[in-house]
Amino acid sequence: MDLGMNTDQETIKDVFSSFFIEQTGPESARNSMPLGFDAKAWKRISETEAPGMGVSSPTGGGASLSDLVIVAEEAGSQIAPIPIIDHVVASRVLEKLDLLEEEVLTGTLIAGLVVRPVENGVAKSVPTGAIANRLIALNEGNLVLLTDEPPNESLPNHGDLPIAHREIKNANVIAEGKEATQIFDRALNEWKTLISAFLVGITRSSIEMTVDYVKDRHQFGKPIGSFQSVQHGLADLPGLCDGARLLVNKAAWAGDKEIPGEVNLTDNEISDFATLASMSLIFAGETSLHATDRGLHYHGGYGFSEEYDIQLFYRRARAWSQILNSPSEECLHLADLLLKDSEG
């Protein structure tokens, strides 16, 4: 198992790093509040054909999940307010069911995934609910496609994300029974993996931002970064970030495999995609919370000021890490996955 980047993936990283730095970033995030969507940046990324990169060649870009996590991390490093993750995941589902429209492939129509169970005909807190033209949901055992127009108004939320409730009405059933559940579970695990990569990007940028700040901020005639207590508080963050990235890459590797994985607690060998996706979301989420909390603390009172960028990363780390479940609920889900084959 080689989790390093090959030459093509290095190119993907360089291209999308440049794009997100130039077209998104903290100012883009500020300008897109409160909806949480930068239409100009989405148009520009659509011109690169990135919305269709997760679709198989020759129709789309043919990117693997391992390729897509690279894009997701770069998006997270600039807290890009565009729905690239939900869109590529939904596009892959639509392709699988031969329902992919040209407008979705090109990004003219935005597609998304309803990550929570539908309750009484309402999809609650959909990550792209405010802006998605096509939504895929699991409703009463059926996979359905919602094609209503989006409200273009988000629910008030901590991270200024395009979250909204959507009624599941006039939706078309696109898969039933076991097939519907399998397709949805696969899509949700891909979504978890890519959101985890996004959180790794948030962590990476938060560390860089905080290190730069403690070098520049002076107290008692010295940079505050020279104080041991500050150094100790930052010393463990790069290792946590690298560990989260490694776990996300392993989840993507498992998702790209053609054969089922395993969960062997005795030998500490886990290659099951669903299990690794859940582990990634938990660990990357915790790491992003830790890094942004530490960064905000070391910025002092400035960290709470709107003109400083660290608060943008702090709020989005909390919003994205809990948009599916609370960490405790996801831990319980992970425990079920780890122990499902155990006796007792």
N, C-alpha and C positions, 0 to 999 in steps of 0.2 A: 504494500500500500504506500504509494508516493503522494503525499499531500502538498508537495511543492508545485509552483506554477511552471508550466511549460512556456515555450517561446510565444505561442499564440496568446496565452493568458497574460503574459507580461505586456503584450501589446494592448489587450483589452483594458488592463489596469491603467496604462499610460493614457489611452484615448479618453476613457471615461473620467479619470481623475482631472484631466484638463477641462473636459466639458463641464463637470459639476462645479469646478472652481470658477470658471468663467461665466456660467449661466445661472448658477444657484448660489448657495451660501447664506450667511446670516441676513444680509440685506434683502435677498429674495424671500426669506422666511418672514421677515418683518413686513414687507410689502404685500404679502399674501394673507395677512391676518384680516379678519378672523376665519375666513373660509378655509385657509390652509392649502391653497392650490394656486400655483403660478402658471397661468395659461400660456404666457409667452415662453417660458422655459419648456413647457410640455410641447408646444409647437416646434421649438427648435430641436428637441430630442426626437420628435416624430420625423423630422427631416433626415435624421441619421438612420432611420428604420429600426431604431432600438426597440420600439414597442412590439415588434414582431420577431425579436431575436431569439425568443424561447421556442418558437414554432419550428418544426422540422424543415430542413432544406428539401427542395429548392424554394418552397413557398415563403419560408422565413429564414432566419439566420442560423438555425440549427444549433443554438447554444445549449450546452449541457447545464445541469444544475450547478456543477462546479464552476462553470463560466459565469453563471448568473450571480453567484455569491460575491464574486469580485466586483461586479457592477453595484450590487446592493451595498457593499461596504463603502465604496467611493461615494455613493449617494448619501449614506449615513454620515460620512465625514463632513459633508456640507449641509446636513439636515435639509436635503432637497425637498421642497414642497410639491412634488409631483408623484403620481400614483404608479410608478414604474413597477413596483413589486407586485401589487395586486393585479395589475394589468397583464403582466407576463404569465402569472399563475393561471388566471382566468382564460387567457388565450390558449394555453396548453390544454385545458379542459375542453374548450370549444373545438379545438383541432381534433382531439381524440374522438369527439362525437360528430365530426363532419359538419359542424355548425359555425365554423369560423367565417365571419364576414370580412370583406375587404376593408371596410371602414374600421373594424377592430384591429386588423393586422397593421394598418397604417397609423393607428392612434387617433383617427378622426372621431371615432366613438371610443369612450373609455369603458373598460370592463373591470369588474371587481368581484370579490368573493365575500359572501356572507359567512363570517367565521363563527358566529354564535348560532345555537339552535333557534329556529323560528318559533315564536310564542304567539299563539292565537292569531296567526296570520300576519304577524309583524316581525320583521327582521330588526332586532335591536342593535344599536350602536355599530352600524356597519362602517368599517374603516374608510371606505370611499363612498359612503352612502349619499353624501351631498353632491357628488359630481359624476358618479358612474351612470352611463347610459345602458349598460348591460350588467346584470348581477346574477351570479350563480349561487343558489341556496339549496340546502337540504331541508325539505319540508314534508313531514309525515312520511318519511321513508322514500320520498321521490326527490330526484334532483330536478330543480326547476330553473328556468331562465326568465328573469324579469327584464322587460324592455321598456318600462315606463320612463318618462323624462325625469331627470334628477331635480331636486328642489333648489340646488345651488345655494343652500343655506345650511350651515353646520350647527350642530348642537354646541353650546358652550362647553369647552373642555380645556384641560390644563395645558395641552400641547398645541393648541390651535391647529388641530387636524381636521380633515373634511369628514368628520363623523356625523352620521345621521341615521334616524330610524327610517325604514322603508316598509310600506305595506306590500305584502305578497298577494297581489290581485292581478288577474289576467295574465298570470305567468304560465309559460308552456312547460309541460313535463318533458324533460330531455333524457331521463334515465330512471329506471325503477328498480326496487328491490335491492338485492345484493350488489348488482352492478353500480347502482347509484351510490350506495354507501362506500364501496371500494374507491370509486372515482373521487368522491368528496374527501375521504380520508387521505388519499394520496395528495390531493391539492392542498389540503390544510397542512400537511407535513412539509410540503414544499414552501408554503407561505411562512410557516414557523422558521424554517431554515433561513430563508431570505431576510425575514425581519431580524433574526439573530445576527446576521451579517451586517445589517443596517445599524444595529446597536453596537457592534464592534467598531464600526466607523465613528459613531458618536463618542465612544470611549477613547479611541485613538486621538481624535481632534481635541477632546477635553484635556487629555494629558499634555499634548503639545501646547495648548493655549495656557494651561496653568504653569507649566515649566517656564514659558516665555515671560509670564507675568511675575513670577517670583524672582526672576533674574533682574527685572527692571524695577520692581517696587523696592524702595529703600526705607529702612527704619534704623535709627541709631547710627546712621552713617554707613550702613551696610545693606546689600541686597537681602531681602528676607529669605531668599533661597539658600543663603549661607548658614542659616540657623538649623541646628540638627533636628529639631522637632519637625520642621517643614520638610527637610530631606527624608526623614523617616516616614513621613506621611505619604510621600510620593514614590518611595523606592519600590514598593510592591506593585504599583499600578501597571508598569509595562509587562511584567510577568503575567498578571491577570488578563491583560488584553491579548497577549500572545496565546495564552491558554484557551481563551474564548474563541479566538480565530481558528486554532487547531481543531477544536471540537466542532465548530461550524463546518470546516472543510471536511472533516470525517463524516458528518451527517450528509453533506452533499455527495461525497464519494459513495456512501451507502445508497443514496437515492438514485444515483446514476447506474448502479449495478443492475444486471439483468436477472440475478438470482436472489432469493430471499436471504435475509441476514439471520443472525442468532443472538440470543441473550443468554450468556453463560456466566452466571455470577461466581461460580466456583473458580473458574479460570480468569475471571475479570475480562472476559472477551465479549464485547458488545458490537455487533455490526448490523443490528436491526434498524431500519431507517426511521420508523416512527419513534422508537426509543431515543435515538440520537437527536432527532429533531426536537423532542421535548427537553432533553438534557441541554441542548444548545440554547433554547429559549430561556430556560431558567438561569443558566450560568452567564450567558451574555447579558441578560437583563440585570442580574445582580451586579455584574462587573460595571455596567454602564451607570447604575445607581451609585455605586461606590466611587467611581472616578469623578462623576459630575458633582457629587456631594462634597468630595474633598476639594475639587476645583473651586466650587462656590465658596467654601469656607476660607480658602487661602486668598481669595479675592477680597475678603472682608466685606465691608458695607457696599463696596463697588459691585460686588457680585449680584446684588439684588437690584441694581440700577438697570433700567431698560436699555441704556446705551452700551452696556457691556454684553458681549456675546455669550458668556458662560451661562447666563440664566436661560438663554434659548435652548442650549444643549441640555441643561438640567431639567427643564420642563418636558422636553421631548423624550428624554430617556425614561422619565416616569410614565408618560403617556403611552409610548410604544411598548414598554415592557409589560403593561397591564391591559392592553387593548383587547386581548383574547380572554384571559382569566387573571385573577389575582395570582401572585407567585405561589401562594399556599395551595390553591386549587390545581395549578399545573404540577406542583410537586406530588400531590395525591394521584394525579393522572399518571405521572411517571412511575410512581410506586406500583400502580396497577400493571403497567407495562413490564416492569422488572420482575414482578412476582406472579404473573398470571399463570406460569407453568409450575410454580412451586406447590408443594403439598401443604395442607393446612391452610 
